[in-house]
């Protein structure tokens, strides 16, 4: 991993964390609580912030790595689309797994809204990551 990917991942993690707070913590909080089956001990209150920070860092690193090493995305627009596609796939796979194995949703509205929210977060984060990768320039060629 090069410095450019690392910096983009760290900034991307901060963006994901902030968007997660705004979208899930403020906008969707009551909707999520109303549409998830509650089991004693299921939800941590407060959440484990170290694990949450690492979760965001891993997702942002994955996006930054794909953009930098494979897709060569170096601008906001390309990152916006790439981030949306990656996070849509991650979110859809996650909620489908939950639907297959767990009884946590009261309706299909909750996983649908979750996929849309994560896709929006991924698009914005991907845009920022693409912008950072572009601003930090191309990697030096190896001999």
N, C-alpha and C positions, 0 to 999 in steps of 0.2 A: 504494500500500500504506500502510495506516495503522499507527500505533504498536501497536495491539492485535494486529493480524495479525502484525507483526514479532516482538513478544514471544512470542506463542503459537508461532510458527515456531521461534524459538530454543530455547524450552523443549522443544518437541516434538522437535527435533533431538537435544537432550541425552537425552531419554527413549529415542528410537530407538537412539542410539548405545549407551546403557547396556543396553537390552534385547538389542540385537544381540550385544554382548559376552557377556551371560549365556546367551542361547539358542544362538547359533552358536559362540561361543568356548569355552564351558564344557560345556553340555549336549549339543549335537549335533556337536561337533568330530570325534570318532572315527567317528560314523555318516556324516558328510559325506565324510570322507576315504576311507571304505570303499566309498562308493557313487558316486564321481566318477572317471571315467577320467583318469589322470594323463598329461600330456604335458610334456616338458621345457620349462621356461620358462612354462608356463601360469599358475601361481599365483605371486604375489609373496610373498616371505617376508623381511622383514615387509611387510604391505600399505602402500599409500600412504595415510597417515592424513589428509592434507589432502583428497585426493579422496574418502575415506570420509566425512569430516566434511561436505563439500559435498554429497555424495549424500544424507546424512541431512537436511541443511538444506533441500534442494530438495523432498524428499518431504514434510517437515513443513510447509514453506511451502505446498505444493499443498493439503494437507489443511486448513490454517488458512485459506487463501484461499477454498476451496470452502465451508467452514463459515461464514465471516464474511460473504462477499459474496453467496452464492447460497442456501445452505441455512438460514442464520440459526440454526445450532446454538450453544447457549449453556449447555450443561450436560454433566456427565460421561456420563450415560446416552445422550443423543443422539450425543455424540461417539464413544462406544464403538461404537455400531452403525454410524455413518457411517464411522469410521476402519476398521472391519473390512471394510465393503463396498468402500471405495476400495482398500485394500491387497490384498484378495482379488483384485480385478480386475487390479491392477498385477502381482501375483505370478503369477497364472494366465497372463496375457498373456506375461510374461517367460519362464516355463518352457515354454510352448507354442512360443514363438519358438526357444528353445534346442532343443527336441525336433524342430522342423522343419528347422533348419539345422546343428546341431552334433551331434557324437557325444561327449557328455561324461558322460552318465548310464549307470551300469551296470545300473540297474533303474528301474522307474517309482516305486519307493518313495521315492527321493530327491526328485524334483520334487513328489510328493504331500506329503511331510513339509515341504519348503520352503514350499509354499503355505500349509500350516497354520501354520507358524512365523511367516511374514510377516503372516498374518491376525491372529494373536494380538498381534504387535507393533503392528500398525495399530490394533487395537481399544483397547489400553491407551494408546497415543500419542494417538489420536483423543479418548479420554475426557479426557485431561489438557488437550489443546488446547481442547476444548469448555468445560471448567471454567475455563480461563484467559480465554477469550473472554467467558464469563458474568461472571467476577469483575471484568473491566476495563470492563464496562458497554457501553451502546449508543453507536454512533458519533453525533456531533452531526449534525443535519440540515443539508444545504447549502441556501443561499438560492436 
